[in-house]
């Protein structure tokens, strides 16, 4: 029997985007607040968000950041990099250019002390294989994010899995994003659309479209996703909200994925880190759209002991709740879920370092 | 993502026959200038001529139409960009005006069946038109 997993609690600074963007809190403020409120010990950040000039990172910044980490006792878990294949207007980047584009981001993560670099779906199995020597050199793990509208059974993810199994390196893996496995459209998004005066009939039809697509199953082709995207844009145009059609289509078909929580199991041996994506916590303390309890239960039962960043994306539309409070309530839900499954979440920094060293096979 | 953050309050200013405004990125991370697909700017319904627009960010000023080629320059998420153009005839200096900005924004890591994702974000605010001394 597999020993029960003890995942490590943490948070990504992306959850606090609204306050950071408003220049209300600096990165240093956010890191200190995370530590003070016990929302770690794991800490993740997005390179292109938190670091001006990224991927160029000055030595002085590295020293400052490592000092801040030492002082707060937090544990760096993941630096999120971006695979900007659509950087140019005249053409997509070639594979050579995209691999070159990723290299300084991987190096920056290593210098800052992050054991995992989140990378993105534009990278092919060949690209990942070409980045492997760099990951080995710096002893960082490249985790390709499995983010809606992709999902574990999507052909592109399956092609990566097949390559990982051939190469057999623990330096390549996945970062599952729980947004790929939703069970309902977030009620807070509908509340925001209602506040903005969006037609009630359109709101009903957006939810109905999501459920129709859910019945069809997570998309296996880009054509299928494109058809859904156009369907939602069409609904918006028909109901006088054409100017928000793209946004609605991105939300309904791009953020709220249709895979089942059990689908993650196939990827768990390669899950280097996770994005505990969530949108809202209701009055009972549950997450009505992301099945947090079910997912944590699966991880624990499967013996998975990696880091989970609570990633609150409700901020896209929710400007009425405090992000630190929402994250705290989601983490309480994760801790309860792990305990209900007979285990627990790791919240002690020293234990987190030790559990993650084993997870990452670092001595 | 954050369209109501785009127009920065208190930044509408006329100088001679030109008018400028400061805008924030409606996204969460730095993007290259080449991600800016276009700006449509109206004051009381009068369009600020697209051909007259310039973009100033991180110490660089370019004609708006030149941004597409500059994937080597970056709009950091905390930086404001100043958009400047010809003051439309019919807009009187001083007083309150109805200001609207639409920003096209390519998201370089998200591609769909329709190509690189292009968002169209809109913001509209009443603003005082200050006249530069």
Interface residues (C-beta under 8 A of the other chain):
Chain A: X14 X17 X18 X20 X21 X22 X23 X46 X48 X49 X52 X53 X54 X82 X83 X84 X85 X86 X87 X88 X89 X92 X120 X122 X222 X223 X225 X226 X227 X229 X243 X246 X247 X250 X254 X316
Chain B: X1 X2 X5 X24 X25 X28 X29 X30 X32 X34 X68 X69 X71 X74 X76 X77 X78 X106 X107 X108 X109 X110 X111 X112 X113 X114 X116 X117 X118 X119 X120 X122
